[in-house]
Amino acid sequence: MLNIVWPIFIIISFSFAIFSGNLEKLNSSIFESTSDAIELSLSLLGTICLWNGIMQIASHTSMMEKLTKFLKPVIHFLFPELRGKPEIQKEVSMNMIANILGLGNAATPLGLKAMKSMQRENKQKDTLSNSMMMFIVLNTASIQIIPTTVIAIRNSLGSANPTSIVFPVWIATIAAATAGIIVTKIIIKIKKEE
């Protein structure tokens, strides 16, 4: 769908710029935005590398076992299908911890690994399991204690107080995660009754 929408937006933008006589402004904005995108990517690269490295190190330490044990009651409530599958629980825990720390880019590879493991256990390969549905919802509306990526972006764009976003992020992510969990649990219950 997006491969249709974006070209339409681009064509409309170019057409409007040509007919309104703003082609020069369009050209300069293209080069400015390209430069901004490269600067932002480079400034985020260090943060992403740092947290990916920390998560890789943490995955090979006893700290992950302690955190997994700490999250076990939550994981049992959210993912009852994963009981007796400690390796998948560990992968889910690592993803949840990365999301809680606001490391969206570090959480992505961990989330993909957990989804692959859950898909191996899935009996209906063409349908999401209940655990997979809950996992997607939690990743979409993840609770973030430290929104590292957002703080890094605000800092790179010259924000006077890049950490002022923390409290609103807590409210938004807790509300989104709570609503997502409730709706997903209701859908799972309806699905079981059918």
Secondary structure in CASP SS format (residue, H / E / C, confidence):
PFRMAT SS
TARGET T0000
AUTHOR 0000-0000-0000
METHOD secondary structure of the structure
MODEL  1
M C 1.00
L H 1.00
N H 1.00
I H 1.00
V H 1.00
W H 1.00
P H 1.00
I H 1.00
F H 1.00
I H 1.00
I H 1.00
I H 1.00
S H 1.00
F H 1.00
S H 1.00
F H 1.00
A H 1.00
I H 1.00
F H 1.00
S H 1.00
G C 1.00
N C 1.00
L H 1.00
E H 1.00
K H 1.00
L H 1.00
N H 1.00
S H 1.00
S H 1.00
I H 1.00
F H 1.00
E H 1.00
S H 1.00
T H 1.00
S H 1.00
D H 1.00
A H 1.00
I H 1.00
E H 1.00
L H 1.00
S H 1.00
L H 1.00
S H 1.00
L H 1.00
L H 1.00
G H 1.00
T H 1.00
I H 1.00
C H 1.00
L H 1.00
W H 1.00
N H 1.00
G H 1.00
I H 1.00
M H 1.00
Q H 1.00
I H 1.00
A H 1.00
S H 1.00
H C 1.00
T C 1.00
S H 1.00
M H 1.00
M H 1.00
E H 1.00
K H 1.00
L H 1.00
T H 1.00
K H 1.00
F H 1.00
L H 1.00
K H 1.00
P H 1.00
V H 1.00
I H 1.00
H H 1.00
F H 1.00
L H 1.00
F C 1.00
P H 1.00
E H 1.00
L H 1.00
R C 1.00
G C 1.00
K C 1.00
P H 1.00
E H 1.00
I H 1.00
Q H 1.00
K H 1.00
E H 1.00
V H 1.00
S H 1.00
M H 1.00
N H 1.00
M H 1.00
I H 1.00
A H 1.00
N H 1.00
I H 1.00
L C 1.00
G C 1.00
L C 1.00
G H 1.00
N H 1.00
A H 1.00
A H 1.00
T H 1.00
P H 1.00
L H 1.00
G H 1.00
L H 1.00
K H 1.00
A H 1.00
M H 1.00
K H 1.00
S H 1.00
M H 1.00
Q H 1.00
R H 1.00
E H 1.00
N C 1.00
K C 1.00
Q C 1.00
K C 1.00
D C 1.00
T C 1.00
L C 1.00
S C 1.00
N H 1.00
S H 1.00
M H 1.00
M H 1.00
M H 1.00
F H 1.00
I H 1.00
V H 1.00
L H 1.00
N H 1.00
T H 1.00
A C 1.00
S C 1.00
I C 1.00
Q C 1.00
I C 1.00
I C 1.00
P C 1.00
T H 1.00
T H 1.00
V H 1.00
I H 1.00
A H 1.00
I H 1.00
R H 1.00
N H 1.00
S H 1.00
L C 1.00
G C 1.00
S C 1.00
A C 1.00
N C 1.00
P H 1.00
T H 1.00
S H 1.00
I H 1.00
V H 1.00
F H 1.00
P H 1.00
V H 1.00
W H 1.00
I H 1.00
A H 1.00
T H 1.00
I H 1.00
A H 1.00
A H 1.00
A H 1.00
T H 1.00
A H 1.00
G H 1.00
I H 1.00
I H 1.00
V H 1.00
T H 1.00
K H 1.00
I H 1.00
I H 1.00
I H 1.00
K H 1.00
I H 1.00
K H 1.00
K H 1.00
E H 1.00
E C 1.00
END
